[in-house]
Amino acid sequence: MAIEVKIPAVGESISSGIVSVWHKKSGDFVNAGDALFTLETDKVSTEIAAEKPGILETLVPEGQEVKIGEVVATIDESKSAPAQEKAREPAPEKKSVGEAVSVPGKPTASPTKEKSAETGSQGTGRPPSEKAGAASEKAGAASLLSPAVRRIIEEEHLDPATISGTGIDGRLTKSDVLAAAENRKSVGEGASFPGTATPSPTEGENRLSRDGRFTRKKMSPLRRKIAAQLVMAQHTAAILTTFNECDMSAVQELRTKSQDAFTKKNGVKLGFMSFFIKASVEALKTVPVVNGRIEDDDFIQNNFYDVGVAVGTERGLIVPIIRDADKKSFADLERDIAEYATKAREGKLKIEDLTGGTFTISNGGVYGSLLSTPILNPPQSGILGMHKIMPRPIAVDGKVEVRPMMYLALSYDHRAIDGKEAVTFLIKVKEGIEDPKKLPLDF
């Protein structure tokens, strides 16, 4: 009996994803719990495991976008694991150039004919029988293509019979066909290869321009989805950004003074982000509308404070959520931030770590950004942008002093939040940072 492998629900706001890589191939025997493939969404990557043992048959290739509930493979649980003896069989010995090759029903070639074959074929030194055998081996290997290899061959217009396979029993691997495609491109557009169709300028991927000044390549399905989400945010909300600046002197002084004792007591360092989370929560309590969202014709006022903290990863920017930030201590906040950063780097974040936030903080300052206009994280109505701390001359009590300054930016949905409320919110954050005693300090 064949069991269908369907795309599971991974979050209420996610309707589709990308099958980024198959960990098992068609015809492989899988055990219950084995990772079958990785599902990528615009929020997180998730490995989908087999529920039952059996023989796997994949139905969609790598890189294809799939809907939640779509069947992407079947597992035939009526079949048991294949015997291993076949894999242990020694590979057939290769015949030497001068050795006669016997074919059933045909006489063995005479030494004279062998000599002629050796010196013929334009001096290659290979007899036709050996060439035919090699071609037959390659053709056999080409018939056992994984979905990923087959997709690359079709997109790059490659002939699998002309590519040497390095996999088991001469099977073509993904690296084999990618190398063949790159070798073809490096020779130039005008070059032709036996059995390989020369692509038109509008076909294929990573297409180098004729003068070599640029390369055109397709966006990955995942990147296209992220792009669509960002454009949707711009088209749906009336995004406006207001700016201010804050003097970081007091926070820096308090942090330096308390760092050793804080680290020794809690086992984690005291950073700047926990101060901004606390300051943002106090500002959200003062201006509750920033903590809400628009849903159809209604405005939803959230009475809890789940703050998202943007984290940069190799896959892009993700926003894990710190739950009930108003109820957590500075040490709890720093632990959560450190834990999420580790999970993000290792790709272990779960979808529940990324859903349900009411407000977001993004720190472009870690990359050196001096000023920016952050984009809303739908369906939220506000996002705070932190930036690089820069020593700048400012007026203090009628005198010019050099202070560590940071620009702050609040992007907000003008449909729900008026300018006065946005400015009030940002000033409240500024006041909390410039005078940390106004925050609920617990260290």
C-alpha positions in Angstrom: 0.0 0.0 0.0 1.4 3.4 -1.0 1.3 6.2 1.6 1.1 9.8 0.4 3.7 12.3 1.6 2.0 15.6 1.9 3.3 19.1 2.7 2.3 19.7 6.4 0.9 22.9 7.8 3.9 24.9 9.2 2.2 28.1 10.3 -1.1 29.8 9.9 0.3 32.6 7.7 2.2 30.2 5.4 0.3 28.7 2.4 3.2 27.3 0.3 6.9 26.5 0.4 9.9 25.3 -1.7 11.2 21.7 -1.8 14.8 22.9 -1.5 16.5 19.5 -1.4 15.6 15.8 -1.4 17.6 13.9 1.2 16.3 10.6 -0.3 15.9 9.7 -3.9 13.2 7.7 -5.8 13.7 4.0 -5.3 15.5 4.5 -1.9 14.2 2.5 1.0 13.4 4.8 3.9 12.8 4.1 7.6 10.2 5.9 9.7 11.8 9.1 11.0 14.2 9.5 8.1 14.4 13.0 6.7 12.9 12.9 3.2 13.3 16.6 2.1 13.8 20.1 3.4 10.8 22.5 3.0 11.8 26.2 2.8 9.4 29.0 3.4 9.9 32.7 3.6 10.2 32.3 7.4 12.0 29.0 8.2 13.4 25.7 6.9 11.9 22.5 8.1 12.9 18.9 7.5 10.0 16.6 6.7 10.4 13.0 7.9 8.9 9.7 6.8 6.0 8.4 8.9 6.3 4.8 7.6 9.1 2.6 6.2 9.0 1.6 2.6 10.2 2.5 -0.9 10.1 6.2 -1.8 8.9 7.6 -5.0 9.3 11.4 -5.4 6.7 13.3 -7.4 8.1 16.8 -7.6 11.7 18.0 -8.3 14.0 20.1 -6.1 13.3 23.8 -6.3 9.6 23.5 -7.0 7.0 25.5 -5.1 4.4 23.4 -3.4 1.1 24.2 -1.6 0.3 23.1 1.9 -1.4 19.7 1.7 0.1 18.9 -1.8 1.3 15.3 -2.3 5.0 15.4 -3.2 5.9 11.7 -2.8 4.6 8.2 -2.0 6.0 5.5 0.2 5.2 1.9 -0.7 5.2 0.2 2.7 4.5 -3.2 1.1 8.1 -3.4 0.0 10.9 -4.2 2.4 14.5 -3.0 2.4 16.4 -4.3 -0.7 19.1 -6.9 -0.1 22.6 -5.5 0.3 24.3 -8.3 -1.6 23.9 -6.6 -4.9 25.8 -3.6 -3.6 28.6 -5.8 -2.5 29.2 -7.4 -5.9 32.6 -6.4 -7.3 32.6 -4.1 -10.3 33.2 -5.9 -13.6 36.8 -5.9 -14.7 37.7 -3.6 -17.5 39.2 -5.2 -20.6 42.6 -4.0 -21.6 43.1 -2.4 -25.0 44.7 -5.4 -26.5 42.3 -8.0 -25.0 39.6 -9.4 -27.2 36.0 -8.6 -26.2 33.7 -11.5 -26.6 30.1 -10.8 -27.6 27.5 -13.7 -27.5 26.7 -14.9 -31.0 29.6 -13.1 -32.6 33.1 -14.4 -33.4 36.0 -13.1 -31.5 38.0 -10.5 -33.4 41.3 -11.7 -34.8 44.6 -10.1 -33.6 45.0 -8.4 -36.9 41.6 -6.7 -36.7 42.4 -5.7 -33.1 45.6 -4.1 -34.2 43.7 -2.2 -36.9 41.1 -1.0 -34.3 43.9 0.1 -32.0 45.5 2.3 -34.7 42.3 3.5 -36.2 39.6 5.8 -35.0 41.7 8.9 -35.6 44.6 7.7 -33.4 42.5 7.5 -30.2 44.0 4.1 -29.3 40.5 2.8 -28.2 38.7 0.0 -30.0 35.2 0.6 -31.2 33.9 -2.1 -28.8 35.3 -0.3 -25.8 33.8 3.0 -27.0 30.4 1.3 -27.5 30.7 -0.2 -24.0 31.5 3.1 -22.5 28.6 4.8 -24.3 26.3 2.0 -23.1 27.4 2.5 -19.5 26.8 6.2 -19.7 23.3 5.7 -21.3 22.5 3.3 -18.5 23.6 5.7 -15.9 21.6 8.5 -17.6 18.4 6.5 -17.2 18.8 6.6 -13.4 18.6 10.4 -12.8 17.5 12.0 -9.6 14.9 14.8 -9.8 17.5 17.4 -9.2 19.9 16.1 -11.8 17.0 15.7 -14.4 15.9 19.3 -13.7 19.4 20.7 -14.3 19.9 18.7 -17.5 16.6 19.9 -18.9 17.3 23.6 -18.0 20.8 23.5 -19.3 20.0 21.4 -22.3 22.7 18.8 -21.5 23.0 15.3 -23.0 23.5 12.9 -20.0 25.2 10.3 -22.2 28.1 12.7 -22.7 28.7 13.3 -19.0 30.9 11.1 -16.9 29.1 10.1 -13.7 31.0 9.9 -10.4 28.1 8.3 -8.3 27.4 4.7 -7.5 27.5 2.5 -10.6 28.4 5.5 -12.7 25.2 7.5 -11.8 25.2 11.2 -12.5 25.3 13.4 -9.4 24.2 17.0 -9.1 27.9 18.1 -9.0 28.6 16.2 -12.3 25.9 18.0 -14.3 26.7 21.4 -12.7 30.3 21.0 -13.6 29.4 20.1 -17.2 27.2 23.2 -17.4 30.0 25.4 -16.1 32.5 23.9 -18.4 30.2 24.6 -21.4 29.7 28.2 -20.3 33.4 28.8 -19.7 34.3 28.0 -23.3 31.9 30.6 -24.6 28.5 31.0 -26.2 29.7 30.1 -29.6 31.1 26.7 -28.6 29.2 23.6 -29.3 29.4 20.2 -27.7 28.4 16.8 -29.0 24.9 16.0 -28.1 24.4 19.4 -26.4 21.9 21.9 -27.6 23.3 25.5 -27.7 20.9 27.6 -25.6 19.4 30.7 -26.9 20.3 34.0 -25.1 17.0 33.8 -23.2 17.3 30.2 -22.0 19.1 28.6 -19.0 20.5 30.1 -15.9 23.5 32.2 -15.0 23.7 33.5 -18.6 26.9 35.5 -19.2 26.4 38.5 -21.5 28.2 38.5 -24.8 30.7 41.2 -23.7 31.1 39.6 -20.2 30.0 42.7 -18.4 27.1 41.1 -16.5 25.6 37.7 -15.7 21.8 37.1 -15.8 20.5 34.4 -13.5 17.0 33.4 -12.2 16.0 34.3 -8.7 15.4 31.3 -6.6 11.7 30.5 -5.9 12.4 31.3 -2.2 13.9 34.7 -3.0 10.9 35.4 -5.3 8.5 34.6 -2.4 10.4 36.9 0.0 10.4 39.7 -2.7 6.6 39.2 -3.1 6.1 39.5 0.6 8.1 42.8 0.8 6.2 44.3 -2.1 2.9 43.2 -0.6 3.8 45.0 2.6 4.6 48.2 0.6 1.4 47.9 -1.4 -0.9 47.0 1.5 0.1 49.5 4.2 0.6 53.2 4.1 4.1 53.1 5.4 5.7 56.3 6.8 8.9 56.7 8.8 9.7 59.2 11.5 13.2 59.8 12.9 14.9 60.9 16.1 18.3 60.4 17.7 19.4 59.3 21.2 22.4 59.8 23.3 23.8 56.4 24.3 26.1 57.7 27.0 24.0 56.7 30.0 23.3 53.2 28.7 26.9 52.7 27.8 28.0 53.8 31.3 25.5 51.6 33.0 26.3 48.6 30.8 30.1 48.9 31.5 29.5 49.4 35.2 27.2 46.4 35.5 28.7 44.0 32.9 30.9 41.9 35.2 28.4 41.3 37.9 25.6 40.7 35.4 27.6 38.1 33.4 28.8 36.4 36.6 25.3 36.2 38.0 23.3 35.3 34.8 25.9 33.6 32.6 25.1 35.9 29.7 26.4 39.3 28.7 24.3 42.5 29.0 23.8 43.9 25.5 22.0 47.0 24.1 19.1 45.1 22.6 17.5 44.3 26.0 17.5 48.1 26.8 15.7 48.8 23.6 13.2 46.0 24.1 12.4 47.4 27.6 12.2 51.0 26.2 9.9 49.8 23.4 7.5 48.0 25.7 7.2 51.2 27.9 6.6 53.2 24.7 3.9 50.6 23.5 2.2 51.0 26.8 2.1 54.8 26.4 1.0 54.6 22.8 -1.0 51.3 22.5 -2.1 51.9 18.9 1.5 51.0 17.7 1.0 47.6 19.3 -2.1 46.8 17.1 -2.9 45.8 13.6 -5.5 46.3 10.9 -7.5 43.2 9.9 -10.0 43.8 7.1 -12.3 46.6 8.4 -11.4 46.1 12.0 -8.5 47.3 14.2 -7.1 44.6 16.5 -5.6 46.1 19.7 -3.1 43.6 21.2 -2.9 43.7 25.0 0.3 41.6 25.2 3.8 42.4 24.1 5.4 39.8 21.8 8.4 41.6 20.4 10.2 40.4 17.3 14.0 40.9 17.0 15.3 40.8 13.4 18.3 38.4 13.0 20.4 38.2 9.9 21.2 34.7 8.5 22.7 33.2 5.4 19.1 32.6 4.1 18.2 36.2 4.8 16.6 38.2 7.5 14.3 36.4 10.0 12.4 37.7 13.0 12.1 35.3 16.0 9.6 36.4 18.6 10.3 37.1 22.3 7.1 36.2 24.1 5.7 38.4 26.8 8.6 40.7 26.7 7.0 43.0 29.4 7.2 40.1 31.9 10.8 39.2 31.4 13.9 40.4 33.1 17.0 41.8 31.4 18.7 38.5 31.9 15.7 36.6 30.4 15.7 38.8 27.4 19.5 38.4 26.8 19.1 34.6 27.1 16.3 34.5 24.6 18.2 36.7 22.1 21.4 34.6 22.4 19.3 31.3 22.0 17.5 32.6 18.9 20.8 33.8 17.4 22.3 30.4 17.8 19.2 28.6 16.5 19.1 30.9 13.5 22.8 30.3 12.6 22.3 26.5 12.9 19.0 26.5 11.0 17.0 25.1 14.0 14.3 27.8 14.4 10.8 26.4 14.4 7.8 28.1 12.8 6.3 28.8 16.2 9.4 30.8 17.0 8.6 33.2 14.2 4.9 33.8 14.3 2.6 36.0 16.3 4.7 39.1 17.0 3.0 42.4 17.7 6.0 44.7 17.2 9.5 44.4 15.6 13.0 45.8 16.3 15.7 45.7 13.6 19.3 46.6 14.3 21.0 47.6 11.1 23.8 49.1 13.2 25.5 45.7 13.4 26.2 46.0 9.7 27.3 49.7 10.0 24.1 51.3 8.8 23.9 54.9 10.0 20.3 55.5 8.9 17.5 53.5 7.2 13.7 53.2 6.7 12.7 49.7 7.9 9.8 47.9 6.1 6.9 46.7 8.2 6.6 43.1 9.1 2.9 42.3 8.2 0.4 42.4 9.8 2.2 44.5 12.4 1.8 48.3 12.4 5.2 49.4 13.6 8.9 48.6 13.5 11.8 50.3 15.3 15.1 50.7 13.5 18.3 50.9 15.5 21.5 52.1 13.9 25.3 52.4 14.3 26.5 54.3 17.4 28.7 57.2 16.2 30.6 59.9 18.2 29.1 63.2 17.1 29.3 66.8 18.4 26.0 67.9 20.0 25.0 70.9 22.1 24.8 70.1 25.8 23.8 72.9 28.2 25.0 75.5 25.6 28.3 73.7 25.1 29.5 71.5 22.3 30.3 67.9 23.4 31.1 64.8 21.6 28.6 62.1 22.6 27.9 58.5 21.3 24.8 59.1 19.3 22.4 56.7 17.5 19.7 57.6 15.0 16.3 55.9 15.6 13.7 55.3 13.0 10.1 54.2 13.4 8.2 53.0 10.3 4.5 52.7 10.9 1.2 52.1 9.2 -0.3 55.5 8.7 -3.7 53.9 8.2 -3.8 53.1 11.9 -1.3 55.4 13.5 -1.2 59.2 13.3 2.0 61.2 13.1 1.6 62.6 16.6 1.3 59.0 18.0 4.4 57.9 16.1 6.5 60.8 17.2 5.3 60.4 20.8 6.3 56.7 20.7 9.8 57.4 19.4 10.4 60.2 22.0 9.3 57.7 24.7 12.0 55.2 23.4 14.6 58.0 23.3 13.8 59.0 26.9 14.1 55.5 28.2 17.5 55.0 26.5 18.9 58.4 27.6 17.7 57.9 31.2 17.7 54.1 31.9 16.4 54.8 35.4 13.0 55.3 33.8 13.1 51.6 32.7 12.2 48.7 35.1 15.8 47.9 35.8 16.3 44.6 37.7 20.1 44.3 37.9 
